Amino acid sequence: MPYPNEQEKQSMAEGLPITEQDIPNTAPLKACVFNDSTGVTFAKDDSGQENNKFRIIGYSGGIIKGHWYWGNLAIDLQGVKFYKKRIAVLESHFISSRLGFTTKQEISDNVTVEGEFLENDNAQAMKNDIKKGFPMEASMFCPPSVIEQVKEGTNVKVNGKILKGPGTVFRKSVIKEVSMCVFGADSNTKSSAFADSQKVKFNLFQETTIMAGEETQTVIEIESAESFAAQYPDLHAEIFAAGKSEGVAEGQKTERDLFASLKEACGDDHELLSQCFSEGKTAAEAMQLYADKLGKENTQLTATVTELQKKRKLVDPVVTEFSDEAGEPGAEEGEKPATFMAAVDAYAAKHKCSKADAVKACAELYPKLHEKLRNTKVD
């Protein structure tokens, strides 16, 4: 990667405008895929038995040598974090091939995740291959927000190890997902999972260690946030402002997404929506509360409608199609939906309505499945 030349540095010092092309602060997303020679193993339960869980060391904390884009690379463990409390585990970084999700995430001397395989055919096939001894590798998608470029002939200390330039240190980064791959990161340099046009933006940290001679060297160590702020006040202020802005924006988006999911789950019940939002309920918990409330309110209504239909000897095509005696829409004749939520999804798809409206309808159409859902505890 090119560095600003002397004229560009002078322009920066004088506060003159510099075009985006003059400062390399973007990189292709596919350059944020890393393999640290790690594999996928099974996690064991308290009794020491393997189960449906996997364990992956996504990054050992060492130097990744000769990365095709960054050169020698290290990810500062003090500046890395996970994107969410649970992140996706995919096959070769393709979102259409979901293998599982993390249930445990840890950053200490390395980056470790544990999780559960999904029940889909692809995930179970992957699980069986690993169980039989197939050497599946792991790959981590970890885009940076602040990087330090290390020039040739210089070096830096990161995670207790020395990185010799040319290379790069991710001082701030976010782990967004982990994948199981046949060839780790190598195959993903040409993978269509990330288009060439997809870019990640980051801030440049230009300070690097200066070699004093062939036999001696000086390593700049930043012992704490306070010492870093004292040595580099302008850069510290810039990073702090960027982090604060990103955190606020991310928090606002998270709140908006949560409210939207709760609104869909609660339908037109504004009182329940307010309650679930204030109590921090998930969409699944809100859906169960809504279904439970509907069950109590609609018990008498369902009995009345059923009695009227018997008296009038009317056949409602919708009720016939979605009753407990009828099959799930699109299924073979006589087949019933397996769960209440399967019936809700089918009803919503067929009638192009919200899940909340589908829950209302299916509470009447599938009383037994609805009662089973109400008696099921949400994890």
N, C-alpha and C positions, 0 to 999 in steps of 0.2 A: 504494500500500500504506500502511496506517495505521501510525503510530508510537506508542509508549507516551506517554500524557499525563503531566502533572506529578505527579498523584497516583500513577500507576503507577510512575514513576521513584522517587518517595519510598518506595513499598513495596519496590522492589528494593533501595534503599539501606539500608533497615532490615531487610532479610532476610525480609520477609513473603511468604507464598505468593501467587503470581499464576497464574491459570488459563492454559491453553494458548492460549485465544482472545485473551488480552490481548497476547501477543507473536507477531507474524506470522512464524513460522519454518517454514511449509510453503507449497508452491506446487504447482499442477498439473504433471504430467509434460510435458504438451504445451507448457508455457511454457519448456521446456528445449531447444526445437528452434530452430535459428538458421540464417539464410542471410546471408552476407556479400557478396552480389553476385558470387559466384564460379561458375565453370563447370567442366565435366568435359572434360578433354583426354586425348589419348593420350600415354603415356610412350614415350620412344624408347630404343632399345638403343644400344650403343656405336658402331654404324655409322650412327646417326642415323635408322634406319628405325622406323616405327610398328609395333607388334606387338599382342599380346593384352592389353597392360597399360594402365591408366588412371592419371591424375595429377589430384589434387584439392587445391586450397588451401582448407581448411575454414574458416580464419579468418585475416584479414590482420593482426590486432593493433590495428585501429582502433576507432572508436566506432560501434556499431550504433545508429542514431538511431530513436527512436520505436517501440521494441518494444511490442507490444500489451499485454504484462503488466509488463515491467520498466522501461519508459520508455527513456531513453538508457542503453545498456548497453555495458560493456566486460568482456572476460575477461582477467584478469591472466595473462599468459603464464608468469610465474614460479611460478604456483600451479596450473597445469593439467597433467594427465598423461593417458596413455592407459590404458584399463581393462585391456587385455591386450597382449601382444606382437603379436598379430594381432587386428584387430577386423573385424566384419562390415561389408559394404557392401550396403545394401538398396535397394529401390525404395520411395520415399516412407515409409520407416520401418516397413514391414510385414515382419514376420519370415518370412512365408510367401513373400515374393518376394525371394529371395537372388540378388544380382547378382555378388558376388565377395567378396574379402577383401584386407586390406592385407598387403603384403610389406615395406613401408618406411614408417616413421612418424617424423616429425621435428617438434620444437617449437623454433623459434629466434625470428626476427622475425615468424614466422607459424606456422600449423599446416598441415603438408603431409603428405599420404599418397599412396602409390603402391600399386598392387595389380594383381591379375589377374582378368579376367572368368571366370566359371564357364562350363561347357559347356552349361548348360540353355538351352532355347529362349528364355526371357524375357531372360536375360543376353545372349545372342548377338544378339537383336533390338535390345536397347538399344545394344549395341556398333555394330551396323550403322547405326542411326539417327544416332548421334553421328558416325560416319565420314562419313555423307552430309551432315553440316553442321547437324543438329538442335541447337539451343542448349539442351542439358540443363544444369540448374542443380544445385548441390550444397547439401545441408543437413546440419547437424551436431547430433547429440543429445548434450548436454553438461550433465548435472545438477550443481548446485553443492553443496558441503558447508559453505562459509563465504562469506557475502556481506557487502558493505558498501553500505548505503543512503545515497544522496546526496540531501539535501533541496533543495528549490527555493531558489535564491539562493546555493547553495554549489557547490563543485566539488572534484574530486580529480585527481591525476595518475596515469595508469596506462599502461604500455607507452610512456612518453615523450610521451603525449598528454593533453590536459585534457578531462575529462568534466564537463559542466555539469549540475547537477541541475534538475529531479528525475530521478533515474536510479539505476542499480545497477552495482556492480562485483562480479564473481565472483572472490573472492580465492583460493578453492580450488575446483577442479572436476575432473570426470573425463569424458573423451571416450569414450562407450560404443559408438557406431557412427556411420557416415556414410552418407547416402543420396543417390541421384540422383533428382531430381524435375523435373517440368515447370515448376513455379512456385516452387521453393525452399521457404522456410519459410512463405510466406503461406498456401498451401493447407492447411498442417498445423495451423493454429489451429482448424480444425473437422474435422480428420481423425479417423477412428475408430481409427487406429493406437494412440492413447492415450485411454483412457476418462476421463471427467470425474472419476471417483472416485479415479484414480491420482494419488498425491501424492509429492513429494520433500521430505525434511526437510533443514534446514540450520541453521547457527549464524549469529547476527546479529553483524556488526561495526558498532557504532554510531558510532564516531568518524568525522566527516567534516570537510572543510575549511570554515572560517568566513570568509565574505566580510567584509572590513574596511570596505568602502564601495563606491560605484558605480565608482570609478576604480582602486581598489587591492584586492588580494586576498592571502591567505596560503595557501600550499599546504603541507600536511604531507607530508613525504617520509620514508619508512622505508628507510634505506639498507642495512640488514642485519638478519638474524635477531637478532643480539645487541642492536642498538639498539632493535628492536621489543620484545624481552623487557625491556629496561631501562625503556622508556617505559610499557608496558602489561603489567606482570608477571602480573596476574590473568587477563587475556584470553589471554596467551601460554600460561599453564599450562593453561587450558581447551582451547585449540586443540591443544596438544601431547598432552594426555590423550586427546582425542577422536580425533586422528590415530593415536596409538599403539594405541588400542583397536580402531579400524577396521582398521588394518594387521594386527594379530594375528588378528582374526576372519577377515579375507580370506585371510590365509596359511593358517590352519587349514582353511578351506573348500576352498582350492585343493588342499591335501594330501589331504583326504578324497576329493575328486572324482577326483584322480589315482589314488589307491589303488583306488577302486571300479572305474575303467576298466581298470586293470591286472589286477585280480582277475577281471573278466569275460573279459579276453583270455587269461589264463593258466589259467583253469579250476581244477582241483584240484591243479595243479603248484605247491605252496607254495614249493619251492626256487627255481623260475624266477620266481615272484612277488616273492620277497625280493630276488633278484638285480636284476630290472628296476627295482624301487622304489629300491634303494640306488644304482643307476647312473643314475637319472633318465631311464629310457627312456619313450618315449611309448607309448600304447596300440597304435598301428600297428606300432611296432618290436617290442613284446612279442608281438603276434599273429604276426608273421613268425617270431620266434624259437621260439614255441610250435609253429607249423606245421612249421618245420624240424626241431625235435626229434621231433615226432610222425612225420615222414617217416622218420627214421632208425630209430625204435623199431618202426614198424608195417610196414616193408617186408616182413619175413619173414611177419608175420601176414597181410598182404594176400594174399601168394602162396599161403599155406596155405588160406585161406578160398576163394580162387578155385579152387584145385585140388579141394577137397572138393565145391564146388558142381558142378564138371564131372563128378566121379565119381558123385555122387548124382543128377545131372540135376535139381537143385532150382531153382526159380525164386523168388527173394526179391522180393516186390513192391516193397519199399523200394529194393533194389539196382537193380531194373529201372527204377524211376522216376528214380533219381538217378545212374545209371551214365553213363560218358562217351558211350555210344551212345544214351542216352535224352535227352529234352528237359528243359529247366528246368521245375519245377513251375509250372503255369499257362500255359506257353508252348504254341505250336502243336506238333503232333506232329513229331518229328524235329529240332526246334531245340535247340541246345546252349547252356548258359550261357556267356557271353562270358569270364568270369573265375572264378577259384576263390572270390573273396570274394562274387561274385554267387550262386554255388551255396550258399555258407555262409548268406547272408541268406535265400535261398529255403527252405533246409532248416530254419533256425531258426524262420521264420515258420510253416511248415507243421506242424512238430512241436512248436512252442511250447517250445523248449528254449533254453538259453544259447548264445552264439556259440562258447564253448569246446567244448561238446558237439557243436555243428554242425561245427566244424573237425575234430574226431575222426572223425565219420562221413564227411564229405566227403573227408578224406584218403584213405579207402579207395575211395569212390565215384568220385572224380575224380582219379586218380593223375597224369594228364598235366597238368591245370590246377594241381594241388598242386605238382608239380615246377617248373612255370613260376613260381609264386609264390615258391618257395624261392630261385630264381635271380634274382629281381628285387630290386634294391637299393631300400631305403626312403629317400626324401629326408629 
